[in-house]
Amino acid sequence: MSGSKKPHLNLVVTGHVDNGKSTCVGHLMVDMGVIDQRTIDAFAKESEATGKGDTFKYAWVLDSIKDERDRGITIDLAFQKFETPKFFYTLIDAPGHRDFIKNMITGASEADASVLVISVKPGETEAATEPGGQAREHAFLARTLGVSQMIVALNKMDDSGYSEARYKEVKEIAEKMLKLVGYNTSKVQFIPVSGWKGDNLIKKSENMPWYKGPTLLEALDMFEAPEKPIGKPLRIPVQDVYSITGVGTVPVGRVETGIVKTNDKVVVMPSGVSGEVKSIETHHTQMDSAEAGDNIGFNLRGVDKKSIKRGDMIGAASSPPTVVKEFEAQIIVIHHPTAMAPGYTPVLHAHTAQVAATLSEFIAKIDSKTGGVVEEKPKFLKTGDAAIVRIKPVRPLAIETFKEFPEIGRFALRDMGTTIAAGVVKSVIEKYDPSKK
């Protein structure tokens, strides 16, 4: 199946807890035949045994992995693959939204498109879409992190008797919310579905003859495949480095942008050491060249294993990756128990790099809806705030601006085991020059 010649898209499904995201996705996967009914029935049996009854069976398909371990079930659908007539999809379903943010930033899952599930059940709609609601937060994050294509599944239509009036009401609420965070809603499909009953997932629902738009599956085929960033300069964040006897130094990583060919002259940053690509392979197959999107291992001549490590960035010698001492960023505070003040030093995660970094200065608090400044030089930032800040990694970091390289211009700030903030690099304040060490 992975040999598919169809264009590939990463799809992330988000939504407020209890809005039925897992049920929608689980049922869709069953109807598409990606997951067999036997697996679902096993889940159903178990959910009955726990007294939750049959209702949970689809949600259980995609239940958080931790719970699965507790129950001795080892299905991990965090990266489920499926095909539509037009695309080959990898479904990224992060158990917790903070995990999703971290994955999104470390490149485990750069989402190309998103499905946002919002319940039409009174009470649940408001909880999801009002300030502090996860649907709103996910939409804002997806938008800030560059996920421009979205479908909204208005779920639990069976709960409202498939009412067109309720659909219109919730669609208006959802549209307003998406406009606030900067989406062009004329390009967004709002699909009335029932994840539980299966309405409008694959088959047009007979319960909603008033709805003339696409089903969820049809809407997935209306997305556009992103252009592969092949024309940009080469950037390969290093995931691992091996020393192979008789071969030499072999870094492994995903080509984020550009093309690499055998005999190319490349440079490793931040060390500034240059070398030559002697051979390239992917999944044990030799290749003469690799391009954006390929996961490769390659032999570098002239580079000692000591001068390259995970988190480094490889680029063309003619266009070396940027290395920063300090940069300006736009961040969103996702979760902080109290408040952050300048001088706070969490761990910055960007592409494959992890480095402690100090928030050296808070320049402005911004309105997440308009991008306008709300307060100059705020004294502190708390959960929900969006801001422009200056960040100083404790050691030089290879990273690019989001504008030029969205693939590697995002980052997360983590502390105490959770994601505190997500952000994008706006500009470089001070560059690091390895030749002046």
NUKOLGU-390988 format. One record per residue (C-alpha): residue number from 1; residue in three letters; chain; x, y, z. Coordinates in steps of 0.001 Angstrom, whole numbers, plus 500000, padded with zeros to 6 digits. Layout:
BEGIN
ZAZA,NUM,Ala,A,X,Y,Z
...
//
This chain:
BEGIN
ZAZA,1,Met,A,500000,500000,500000
ZAZA,2,Ser,A,502804,502423,500793
ZAZA,3,Gly,A,503990,501972,497226
ZAZA,4,Ser,A,501086,504210,496281
ZAZA,5,Lys,A,501829,506665,493492
ZAZA,6,Lys,A,499132,508999,494776
ZAZA,7,Pro,A,500238,512266,496358
ZAZA,8,His,A,500738,511924,500103
ZAZA,9,Leu,A,499032,514108,502706
ZAZA,10,Asn,A,499410,514190,506485
ZAZA,11,Leu,A,496021,514692,508100
ZAZA,12,Val,A,495516,515735,511683
ZAZA,13,Val,A,492144,515329,513373
ZAZA,14,Thr,A,491465,517710,516227
ZAZA,15,Gly,A,488582,518705,518425
ZAZA,16,His,A,487466,519325,521978
ZAZA,17,Val,A,487326,516344,524316
ZAZA,18,Asp,A,483887,514613,524085
ZAZA,19,Asn,A,483028,516166,520726
ZAZA,20,Gly,A,483311,512731,519127
ZAZA,21,Lys,A,486532,513028,517164
ZAZA,22,Ser,A,487628,509432,517820
ZAZA,23,Thr,A,484182,508056,517005
ZAZA,24,Cys,A,484166,509881,513647
ZAZA,25,Val,A,487632,508697,512686
ZAZA,26,Gly,A,487121,505165,513992
ZAZA,27,His,A,483857,504763,512084
ZAZA,28,Leu,A,485351,506238,508918
ZAZA,29,Met,A,488264,503754,509093
ZAZA,30,Val,A,485838,500834,509511
ZAZA,31,Asp,A,483606,501977,506644
ZAZA,32,Met,A,486691,502328,504455
ZAZA,33,Gly,A,487793,498827,505379
ZAZA,34,Val,A,491080,500046,506847
ZAZA,35,Ile,A,490257,498512,510205
ZAZA,36,Asp,A,488257,495324,510233
ZAZA,37,Gln,A,484946,494887,511965
ZAZA,38,Arg,A,486387,492058,514104
ZAZA,39,Thr,A,488744,494499,515803
ZAZA,40,Ile,A,485835,496840,516427
ZAZA,41,Asp,A,483671,494023,517782
ZAZA,42,Ala,A,486441,493086,520188
ZAZA,43,Phe,A,486443,496682,521379
ZAZA,44,Ala,A,482664,496661,521665
ZAZA,45,Lys,A,482763,493514,523814
ZAZA,46,Glu,A,485280,495124,526078
ZAZA,47,Ser,A,483394,498348,526344
ZAZA,48,Glu,A,480270,496390,527294
ZAZA,49,Ala,A,482279,494536,529931
ZAZA,50,Thr,A,483265,497864,531440
ZAZA,51,Gly,A,479619,498876,531550
ZAZA,52,Lys,A,479982,501626,528979
ZAZA,53,Gly,A,477845,499762,526512
ZAZA,54,Asp,A,478182,499652,522768
ZAZA,55,Thr,A,478330,503394,522233
ZAZA,56,Phe,A,482027,503585,522792
ZAZA,57,Lys,A,483141,501021,520277
ZAZA,58,Tyr,A,484285,503396,517525
ZAZA,59,Ala,A,485909,505792,519925
ZAZA,60,Trp,A,487775,502881,521378
ZAZA,61,Val,A,489409,502278,518051
ZAZA,62,Leu,A,491351,505461,518470
ZAZA,63,Asp,A,491474,505660,522207
ZAZA,64,Ser,A,494519,507053,523824
ZAZA,65,Ile,A,497379,504624,523788
ZAZA,66,Lys,A,497888,504763,527534
ZAZA,67,Asp,A,494407,503401,528203
ZAZA,68,Glu,A,494976,500696,525635
ZAZA,69,Arg,A,498053,499562,527544
ZAZA,70,Asp,A,496068,499536,530772
ZAZA,71,Arg,A,493568,497239,529111
ZAZA,72,Gly,A,496201,495127,527406
ZAZA,73,Ile,A,495227,496275,523932
ZAZA,74,Thr,A,498122,497135,521676
ZAZA,75,Ile,A,496531,498879,518733
ZAZA,76,Asp,A,498317,502111,518038
ZAZA,77,Leu,A,496463,504175,515515
ZAZA,78,Ala,A,498381,507347,516118
ZAZA,79,Phe,A,499755,506949,512598
ZAZA,80,Gln,A,497072,505109,510670
ZAZA,81,Lys,A,497492,505021,506898
ZAZA,82,Phe,A,494587,505021,504452
ZAZA,83,Glu,A,493850,505834,500820
ZAZA,84,Thr,A,491100,507864,499239
ZAZA,85,Pro,A,490530,507793,495470
ZAZA,86,Lys,A,492897,510739,495075
ZAZA,87,Phe,A,495367,510705,497996
ZAZA,88,Phe,A,497449,508491,500207
ZAZA,89,Tyr,A,496891,509716,503781
ZAZA,90,Thr,A,498737,509361,507035
ZAZA,91,Leu,A,496333,510101,509843
ZAZA,92,Ile,A,497936,511797,512795
ZAZA,93,Asp,A,495764,511394,515829
ZAZA,94,Ala,A,497609,512619,518869
ZAZA,95,Pro,A,496121,511370,522110
ZAZA,96,Gly,A,496536,514710,523870
ZAZA,97,His,A,496577,518029,522113
ZAZA,98,Arg,A,499908,518955,523680
ZAZA,99,Asp,A,501419,515821,522151
ZAZA,100,Phe,A,499965,516885,518817
ZAZA,101,Ile,A,501666,520266,519119
ZAZA,102,Lys,A,504988,518698,519996
ZAZA,103,Asn,A,504730,516198,517118
ZAZA,104,Met,A,503689,518917,514747
ZAZA,105,Ile,A,506799,520918,515598
ZAZA,106,Thr,A,509380,518167,515798
ZAZA,107,Gly,A,508374,517105,512300
ZAZA,108,Ala,A,506879,513819,513459
ZAZA,109,Ser,A,503768,515052,511785
ZAZA,110,Glu,A,503810,518191,509764
ZAZA,111,Ala,A,500139,518286,509002
ZAZA,112,Asp,A,499116,519361,505511
ZAZA,113,Ala,A,495437,519455,506354
ZAZA,114,Ser,A,493134,519140,509294
ZAZA,115,Val,A,489675,517889,510195
ZAZA,116,Leu,A,488153,519746,513122
ZAZA,117,Val,A,485315,517883,514829
ZAZA,118,Ile,A,482719,520052,516602
ZAZA,119,Ser,A,479668,518625,518358
ZAZA,120,Val,A,476271,520182,517580
ZAZA,121,Lys,A,474982,519068,521002
ZAZA,122,Pro,A,474005,522189,522992
ZAZA,123,Gly,A,476573,522849,525686
ZAZA,124,Glu,A,479253,520817,523911
ZAZA,125,Thr,A,479349,523285,521003
ZAZA,126,Glu,A,479966,526237,523305
ZAZA,127,Ala,A,482547,524392,525439
ZAZA,128,Ala,A,484562,523683,522286
ZAZA,129,Thr,A,484315,527014,520514
ZAZA,130,Glu,A,484421,529625,523256
ZAZA,131,Pro,A,487731,531075,524520
ZAZA,132,Gly,A,489584,528280,526313
ZAZA,133,Gly,A,487816,525637,524231
ZAZA,134,Gln,A,490048,523142,522507
ZAZA,135,Ala,A,488403,523496,519102
ZAZA,136,Arg,A,489273,527168,519161
ZAZA,137,Glu,A,492773,526528,520450
ZAZA,138,His,A,493432,523801,517856
ZAZA,139,Ala,A,492204,526032,515052
ZAZA,140,Phe,A,494474,528858,516185
ZAZA,141,Leu,A,497467,526549,516551
ZAZA,142,Ala,A,496883,524859,513226
ZAZA,143,Arg,A,496651,528278,511597
ZAZA,144,Thr,A,499802,529620,513329
ZAZA,145,Leu,A,501752,526470,512491
ZAZA,146,Gly,A,500856,526744,508837
ZAZA,147,Val,A,498024,524219,508351
ZAZA,148,Ser,A,495952,526179,505880
ZAZA,149,Gln,A,493461,523541,504676
ZAZA,150,Met,A,490620,522467,506911
ZAZA,151,Ile,A,487333,520546,506981
ZAZA,152,Val,A,484876,521014,509842
ZAZA,153,Ala,A,482805,517960,510747
ZAZA,154,Leu,A,479702,519051,512650
ZAZA,155,Asn,A,479172,515869,514614
ZAZA,156,Lys,A,476328,514226,516587
ZAZA,157,Met,A,473668,515347,514096
ZAZA,158,Asp,A,471659,512273,515169
ZAZA,159,Asp,A,471464,513871,518615
ZAZA,160,Ser,A,469572,516868,517233
ZAZA,161,Gly,A,467224,514794,515084
ZAZA,162,Tyr,A,469255,515727,511981
ZAZA,163,Ser,A,467931,519283,512255
ZAZA,164,Glu,A,468940,521651,509462
ZAZA,165,Ala,A,468276,524620,511753
ZAZA,166,Arg,A,470757,523319,514340
ZAZA,167,Tyr,A,473322,522640,511588
ZAZA,168,Lys,A,473036,526237,510366
ZAZA,169,Glu,A,473303,527589,513885
ZAZA,170,Val,A,476486,525660,514711
ZAZA,171,Lys,A,477975,526283,511268
ZAZA,172,Glu,A,477653,530020,511923
ZAZA,173,Ile,A,479356,529689,515336
ZAZA,174,Ala,A,482177,527618,513790
ZAZA,175,Glu,A,482603,530025,510876
ZAZA,176,Lys,A,482852,532997,513191
ZAZA,177,Met,A,485469,531227,515310
ZAZA,178,Leu,A,487583,530217,512285
ZAZA,179,Lys,A,487432,533739,510846
ZAZA,180,Leu,A,488653,535085,514180
ZAZA,181,Val,A,491787,532961,514036
ZAZA,182,Gly,A,492439,533857,510407
ZAZA,183,Tyr,A,490943,531117,508205
ZAZA,184,Asn,A,489348,531890,504862
ZAZA,185,Thr,A,486042,530124,505555
ZAZA,186,Ser,A,484867,530247,501943
ZAZA,187,Lys,A,487357,527412,501345
ZAZA,188,Val,A,486228,525334,504346
ZAZA,189,Gln,A,483611,522572,504014
ZAZA,190,Phe,A,481203,522284,506971
ZAZA,191,Ile,A,479836,518750,506890
ZAZA,192,Pro,A,476948,517531,509087
ZAZA,193,Val,A,477871,514027,510252
ZAZA,194,Ser,A,477109,511379,512810
ZAZA,195,Gly,A,480276,509585,513826
ZAZA,196,Trp,A,478184,507125,515774
ZAZA,197,Lys,A,475608,506290,513074
ZAZA,198,Gly,A,477909,506922,510112
ZAZA,199,Asp,A,475907,509651,508348
ZAZA,200,Asn,A,477880,511542,505661
ZAZA,201,Leu,A,481187,509842,506482
ZAZA,202,Ile,A,481347,507853,503229
ZAZA,203,Lys,A,477742,507570,502114
ZAZA,204,Lys,A,475395,510519,501630
ZAZA,205,Ser,A,472995,510528,504553
ZAZA,206,Glu,A,469330,509808,503828
ZAZA,207,Asn,A,468536,511517,507130
ZAZA,208,Met,A,469705,514900,505833
ZAZA,209,Pro,A,468313,515362,502315
ZAZA,210,Trp,A,468611,519134,502882
ZAZA,211,Tyr,A,472429,518902,502845
ZAZA,212,Lys,A,473769,519133,499309
ZAZA,213,Gly,A,477522,519227,499998
ZAZA,214,Pro,A,480206,516505,499992
ZAZA,215,Thr,A,480579,513619,502439
ZAZA,216,Leu,A,483674,513559,504659
ZAZA,217,Leu,A,485445,511175,502261
ZAZA,218,Glu,A,484585,513352,499248
ZAZA,219,Ala,A,485774,516463,501070
ZAZA,220,Leu,A,489109,514765,501847
ZAZA,221,Asp,A,489613,514465,498098
ZAZA,222,Met,A,488985,518189,497653
ZAZA,223,Phe,A,492182,519107,499510
ZAZA,224,Glu,A,495179,520154,497458
ZAZA,225,Ala,A,498489,518315,497625
ZAZA,226,Pro,A,501172,520648,498947
ZAZA,227,Glu,A,504003,521520,496602
ZAZA,228,Lys,A,507113,519622,497599
ZAZA,229,Pro,A,509696,522241,498599
ZAZA,230,Ile,A,512258,520887,496118
ZAZA,231,Gly,A,513274,524272,494720
ZAZA,232,Lys,A,514495,525521,498102
ZAZA,233,Pro,A,518057,525133,499409
ZAZA,234,Leu,A,518868,521742,500930
ZAZA,235,Arg,A,518052,521283,504630
ZAZA,236,Ile,A,518355,517944,506449
ZAZA,237,Pro,A,517879,517976,510231
ZAZA,238,Val,A,520013,515149,511640
ZAZA,239,Gln,A,518051,512478,513552
ZAZA,240,Asp,A,520908,510073,514299
ZAZA,241,Val,A,524545,509543,513383
ZAZA,242,Tyr,A,526157,506151,512955
ZAZA,243,Ser,A,529777,505180,512563
ZAZA,244,Ile,A,529882,502199,510231
ZAZA,245,Thr,A,533091,500216,509864
ZAZA,246,Gly,A,534415,500385,506331
ZAZA,247,Val,A,531911,503086,505421
ZAZA,248,Gly,A,532484,505960,507850
ZAZA,249,Thr,A,530122,508575,509229
ZAZA,250,Val,A,526459,507967,508325
ZAZA,251,Pro,A,523910,510602,509374
ZAZA,252,Val,A,520207,509744,509112
ZAZA,253,Gly,A,517386,512233,508652
ZAZA,254,Arg,A,514507,513453,506570
ZAZA,255,Val,A,515191,515819,503694
ZAZA,256,Glu,A,512924,518744,504622
ZAZA,257,Thr,A,513690,520960,501629
ZAZA,258,Gly,A,515697,520765,498433
ZAZA,259,Ile,A,517501,517889,496743
ZAZA,260,Val,A,520708,516062,497645
ZAZA,261,Lys,A,522813,514082,495157
ZAZA,262,Thr,A,525878,511882,495520
ZAZA,263,Asn,A,529126,513906,495330
ZAZA,264,Asp,A,527355,517051,496588
ZAZA,265,Lys,A,529418,519300,498854
ZAZA,266,Val,A,527524,519906,502076
ZAZA,267,Val,A,528086,521660,505387
ZAZA,268,Val,A,527065,520592,508896
ZAZA,269,Met,A,525772,523335,511204
ZAZA,270,Pro,A,526430,524618,513886
ZAZA,271,Ser,A,529940,523065,513672
ZAZA,272,Gly,A,530566,524461,510180
ZAZA,273,Val,A,532370,521276,509109
ZAZA,274,Ser,A,532070,520506,505412
ZAZA,275,Gly,A,532030,517168,503678
ZAZA,276,Glu,A,530988,515303,500570
ZAZA,277,Val,A,528014,512970,500091
ZAZA,278,Lys,A,529448,509627,498981
ZAZA,279,Ser,A,526297,507499,498938
ZAZA,280,Ile,A,522598,507775,499796
ZAZA,281,Glu,A,520134,505073,500743
ZAZA,282,Thr,A,516549,504784,501856
ZAZA,283,His,A,515175,501600,503435
ZAZA,284,His,A,518377,499771,502386
ZAZA,285,Thr,A,518017,500818,498748
ZAZA,286,Gln,A,520846,502807,497169
ZAZA,287,Met,A,519827,505978,495370
ZAZA,288,Asp,A,521698,508674,493416
ZAZA,289,Ser,A,519623,511509,494792
ZAZA,290,Ala,A,516943,512227,497384
ZAZA,291,Glu,A,514421,515047,497659
ZAZA,292,Ala,A,512167,516797,500159
ZAZA,293,Gly,A,510082,514209,502017
ZAZA,294,Asp,A,512581,511338,501747
ZAZA,295,Asn,A,513964,509681,504871
ZAZA,296,Ile,A,517567,508809,504120
ZAZA,297,Gly,A,520872,507626,505499
ZAZA,298,Phe,A,523962,508953,503728
ZAZA,299,Asn,A,527702,508550,503978
ZAZA,300,Leu,A,529570,511814,504541
ZAZA,301,Arg,A,533238,511884,503646
ZAZA,302,Gly,A,535414,514354,505522
ZAZA,303,Val,A,533144,514625,508553
ZAZA,304,Asp,A,534264,513095,511829
ZAZA,305,Lys,A,531509,511488,513918
ZAZA,306,Lys,A,532447,513889,516728
ZAZA,307,Ser,A,531535,516997,514747
ZAZA,308,Ile,A,527965,515957,513923
ZAZA,309,Lys,A,525062,515005,516199
ZAZA,310,Arg,A,521295,514796,516450
ZAZA,311,Gly,A,519777,518273,516160
ZAZA,312,Asp,A,522413,519530,513711
ZAZA,313,Met,A,521348,520711,510270
ZAZA,314,Ile,A,522964,519716,506986
ZAZA,315,Gly,A,522740,522044,504000
ZAZA,316,Ala,A,524445,522738,500686
ZAZA,317,Ala,A,527922,524242,501097
ZAZA,318,Ser,A,526774,526994,498724
ZAZA,319,Ser,A,523786,527842,500955
ZAZA,320,Pro,A,524573,526942,504571
ZAZA,321,Pro,A,521791,526612,507158
ZAZA,322,Thr,A,521276,529603,509460
ZAZA,323,Val,A,522639,529306,512993
ZAZA,324,Val,A,521279,531654,515641
ZAZA,325,Lys,A,522461,533041,518942
ZAZA,326,Glu,A,519226,534972,519419
ZAZA,327,Phe,A,516003,535243,517410
ZAZA,328,Glu,A,512607,536885,517472
ZAZA,329,Ala,A,509554,534644,517538
ZAZA,330,Gln,A,505794,534661,517737
ZAZA,331,Ile,A,504590,532279,520421
ZAZA,332,Ile,A,501297,531078,521866
ZAZA,333,Val,A,501295,530034,525513
ZAZA,334,Ile,A,499462,526724,525562
ZAZA,335,His,A,499849,525847,529178
ZAZA,336,His,A,501652,527408,532090
ZAZA,337,Pro,A,500665,526757,535719
ZAZA,338,Thr,A,501252,530406,536705
ZAZA,339,Ala,A,502925,532947,534434
ZAZA,340,Met,A,506248,533367,532637
ZAZA,341,Ala,A,508535,536347,533064
ZAZA,342,Pro,A,511571,537311,530975
ZAZA,343,Gly,A,514564,535171,531985
ZAZA,344,Tyr,A,512471,531977,532010
ZAZA,345,Thr,A,514508,529108,530486
ZAZA,346,Pro,A,512493,526113,529243
ZAZA,347,Val,A,513723,523548,526671
ZAZA,348,Leu,A,513258,524482,523034
ZAZA,349,His,A,512331,521651,520638
ZAZA,350,Ala,A,512732,522425,516935
ZAZA,351,His,A,512984,519837,514127
ZAZA,352,Thr,A,515330,517247,515730
ZAZA,353,Ala,A,517072,519700,518077
ZAZA,354,Gln,A,516533,520162,521802
ZAZA,355,Val,A,518270,522982,523621
ZAZA,356,Ala,A,517605,525016,526755
ZAZA,357,Ala,A,516630,528540,525721
ZAZA,358,Thr,A,516012,531746,527627
ZAZA,359,Leu,A,513107,534045,526852
ZAZA,360,Ser,A,515347,537116,526925
ZAZA,361,Glu,A,512722,539777,526247
ZAZA,362,Phe,A,508947,540117,525821
ZAZA,363,Ile,A,508413,542614,523019
ZAZA,364,Ala,A,504629,542681,522764
ZAZA,365,Lys,A,501486,540813,523626
ZAZA,366,Ile,A,499383,540410,520490
ZAZA,367,Asp,A,495717,539872,519778
ZAZA,368,Ser,A,495529,536310,518504
ZAZA,369,Lys,A,492621,537240,516249
ZAZA,370,Thr,A,493965,540337,514504
ZAZA,371,Gly,A,497717,540042,515082
ZAZA,372,Gly,A,497660,543625,516423
ZAZA,373,Val,A,499635,544678,519504
ZAZA,374,Val,A,497601,544692,522742
ZAZA,375,Glu,A,500403,545579,525137
ZAZA,376,Glu,A,504013,546675,524656
ZAZA,377,Lys,A,506697,544966,526765
ZAZA,378,Pro,A,504368,542911,528986
ZAZA,379,Lys,A,505796,541952,532407
ZAZA,380,Phe,A,504550,538376,532143
ZAZA,381,Leu,A,502687,535940,529877
ZAZA,382,Lys,A,500110,533374,530899
ZAZA,383,Thr,A,498106,530533,529328
ZAZA,384,Gly,A,496268,531688,526213
ZAZA,385,Asp,A,498500,534693,525505
ZAZA,386,Ala,A,500072,535236,522095
ZAZA,387,Ala,A,503238,537322,521995
ZAZA,388,Ile,A,506323,538435,520144
ZAZA,389,Val,A,509403,537493,522191
ZAZA,390,Arg,A,513170,537232,521899
ZAZA,391,Ile,A,514736,533849,522530
ZAZA,392,Lys,A,518375,533015,523310
ZAZA,393,Pro,A,519291,529317,523043
ZAZA,394,Val,A,522049,528498,525560
ZAZA,395,Arg,A,524176,527219,522678
ZAZA,396,Pro,A,524074,527965,518930
ZAZA,397,Leu,A,521054,526457,517191
ZAZA,398,Ala,A,520534,525729,513485
ZAZA,399,Ile,A,517049,526977,512608
ZAZA,400,Glu,A,515400,529049,509858
ZAZA,401,Thr,A,512673,531677,509730
ZAZA,402,Phe,A,509157,530320,509313
ZAZA,403,Lys,A,508596,532620,506350
ZAZA,404,Glu,A,511444,531106,504319
ZAZA,405,Phe,A,511341,527538,505654
ZAZA,406,Pro,A,508015,526739,507363
ZAZA,407,Glu,A,509172,523104,507517
ZAZA,408,Ile,A,511890,523979,510053
ZAZA,409,Gly,A,510881,527387,511347
ZAZA,410,Arg,A,508536,526141,514081
ZAZA,411,Phe,A,509345,525166,517628
ZAZA,412,Ala,A,507846,524164,520964
ZAZA,413,Leu,A,508891,525251,524449
ZAZA,414,Arg,A,508630,522462,527006
ZAZA,415,Asp,A,509077,522320,530751
ZAZA,416,Met,A,508035,519911,533505
ZAZA,417,Gly,A,507033,517315,530931
ZAZA,418,Thr,A,504481,519427,529076
ZAZA,419,Thr,A,504389,521778,526128
ZAZA,420,Ile,A,504338,525314,527518
ZAZA,421,Ala,A,504220,527198,524220
ZAZA,422,Ala,A,504365,526767,520458
ZAZA,423,Gly,A,505890,529266,518121
ZAZA,424,Val,A,507448,530257,514835
ZAZA,425,Val,A,510724,532038,514094
ZAZA,426,Lys,A,510056,535543,512783
ZAZA,427,Ser,A,513579,536889,512360
ZAZA,428,Val,A,517191,536321,513361
ZAZA,429,Ile,A,518583,538924,515768
ZAZA,430,Glu,A,522111,537570,516056
ZAZA,431,Lys,A,523682,534965,513796
ZAZA,432,Tyr,A,526402,532593,514936
ZAZA,433,Asp,A,529450,532230,512704
ZAZA,434,Pro,A,531296,528918,513299
ZAZA,435,Ser,A,534498,530307,511685
ZAZA,436,Lys,A,534753,532896,514499
ZAZA,437,Lys,A,534591,530332,517313
//
